[in-house]
């Protein structure tokens, strides 16, 4: 499925989208100008002409992915409780992005480091929107919460095959909403994020222990 559903994109956008689709399907290691050109219906020279290098193309792909996630997350959190989760998942512009993130997240490269940093910074921003709209609880450490949630989310994508084995849901599938395990997955996510995992009494103890670890010159009790 194409990242975009229309055919009126610029040549640059077609090349970028073709690269995203190839990375989502085949991974990063074998990405080449010729492969991208064949996917986009252009010449290999056109790929370099528009992006300067394959590194330039990767950067453009990452920028597009980060901007798309930023926009959709911000739009989703702004309306508060009335936001359309199904609409967010159905959006054809997002259909191959989970597979793209699954393919690149474990790549130990400056490009991925920059992408993850951008995602965390964006998550901190739109999480504050969620707090303002009444969807999310405030946090004593918004940046820390954003970092943990982004890394957890990326980890779920990287390990999506194991999640599929246990819950019968493939988070990288563009048609994930039509699979039998999707509703079960969402219920579990909402249970963990909405209701929490620890009891209130144990959460208090755990938070106190964490605060003691953070106190300089004091031994945990």
N, C-alpha and C positions, 0 to 999 in steps of 0.2 A: 504494500500500500504506500502510495506517495506521501511524503511529508505534507505537500500541498495537494489539494484536490483539483486545482484548475491548471490550465495549460498556458496561461498568459504571463508566466513569470519571465523575468529577465534571464539572459544567458547565465549571468553570475549566480542568480538564485537557483537555476536549474542544476548548475554544477555543484553548488553547496548542498542542495537537497539530495542529489545523487550520492555524494560522499557520505552524508548522514545515513542514507539507506544502506550503503555498502558496509559501513562500519557496524551498523546495527545487525546486519545479516552475517558478516564474515569476520568482524574484528578489525583491529587497527594494524596488525603486523603486515598484512599483504596489500594495504591500500596503495594504489599506484595511479599516476596520471592517466594512463591508458585505461585502466579499469573504470575510473570515474568518468572519463570521456565516453566510453562505450555506454555506460549507464545513462548519461545525460544526453547522448546523441550529438556530441560535439567532437572536435579534434583534441588530441592531447595537448597541442600547443595552446589551445584556447584555455585550458585549465590553468596553465602557468601564466598566460597573458592576464587573466583576471585576478589571480591570487599571488603571483610572484614566485611561489614555491609550494610544495606540499605542506610545509609547516604553516604557511600563510592560509592555506585551505583549512587545515585543522583548526586554526585559531578562529576562522570565520564560522566553522561548524559549532565550535564551543560557544562562541558569542551568541549565535542564533538559539542554541539550546538553552543557555542561561537566560536570555531575554524572554523566550517563550514561557519558560517556567515562571519567571518573575512576573510577567504580565498575567498569566492565568491564575497563579496563586493569589496575587493581589486582588484580582477581580473576584475570586472565589471568597476571599475573607472579608471583603468590604461590605457585602450586604448583611453580614451576620448570619443568624440561624436560617435565613431563607435561601442560602446559596444552593445552586443546583449541582450536586456532586455528580449525578449521572451525566449532565451536560459537559462537565469538565472531562470526564473519562471518555465520552464519546467523541470529543473534539478531534477531527481528522488531523489537525496540525500537530497533535501530540502523539499520534498513534505509534510512531516508531521511536519516539524519544526514550521511553524506558529501556528498550533494547540497546539503544545507543549508549545510554549511561551504564548499563550492565557491561557493555563491551569495553568502555574506556576507564571505568572507575578504578580498576586494579592495575592500570598502566602507570608505572612509576616514572612519570615524565613531568617536566615543567608545565606542559600544557594542561595536564590533569590537575596538578597542584593549583594552578590559576583558576581552573573551572570550579574546583571544590571550594576555594576561598570565596569566589564570587557567589556561589550558591549559599554559603553560610552567611555572608553579609546580607544577601537578599532575604534569606529566611528570617534573620533578626528584624529586618524592616517590616516584612509583611506579617510577622508574628505580632508586632506591636499594633498593626492594623486589626488583627484578630482580637487583641485585648480591647482595643477601642470599640469594636463592634459588638463585644459581648460574647464572642465565640470561644476565646481562650482565657485562661486564668493568667493574671500577672505573674512575672517571675522575678526573683531576687537577682538572677543572673541571665538576662535575655540572650546575651552573646553565647554563653555556655550552653543554654538550652538549644539555641539554633544549631550550634556545632554538633551536639549529640544527636539531634533529630535528623540532620542531613546525613551524618555518617551512618546512623542506623538505617535510614532509607536506602542509601546507596548499597549498604551491606545486604539488604534484602534483595536488591536487584542483582548483585553479583552472585548471590547464592540462590537465585530464583529456581534453579532446577530442584534443589532440595525442598523448597517450599512447595513446589508442584507435586513432589512425591508424597508429601504429608497432607496437603490441603486440596490437591487437585486444582490448583490455580497457577497459571504462568503469568507473572506480572509483566513480562515482556511481550506477551501476545497482544497485537493490535485489537483483537476481538475479545479481550479478557472479560468484558461484561457479559458475554453470552455463555461463558463457561459455568459449569455446575458449582465450582468451588468459590466463585467470586463473592457471593452473598455471605458464605461462611467466613471468608477472609475478612470482609468488612465488619461483620459482627465481632470478630475477635479483635480487630484493630480498635473498634469503638469501645469494647470492654476494657482493653488495656489503657487506652488514652483517655477515655471518658470516665470510667469508674475507678481506674487505678488498680494496682496489684497488691500493695501492702495494706494491711489494716491501718486505721488511723493511729492506734496506739504504737504499733511498730514503726510507722513512718516518723512519728515524733522522736522515738529513740534513735532511729537511724540518722535523722537530721541533726540531732544533738551530737552524735558521735562524729559526724562529718564536720560540724562546727568546731569541735575540740581538736580535730586533726589540723584544722586551718589556723588554730590559735598559736602564735609563736611562743616558744619557751614553755609550753604546757604539755604534760603527759596526758594521753587519753585516760579517762576514768573507766 
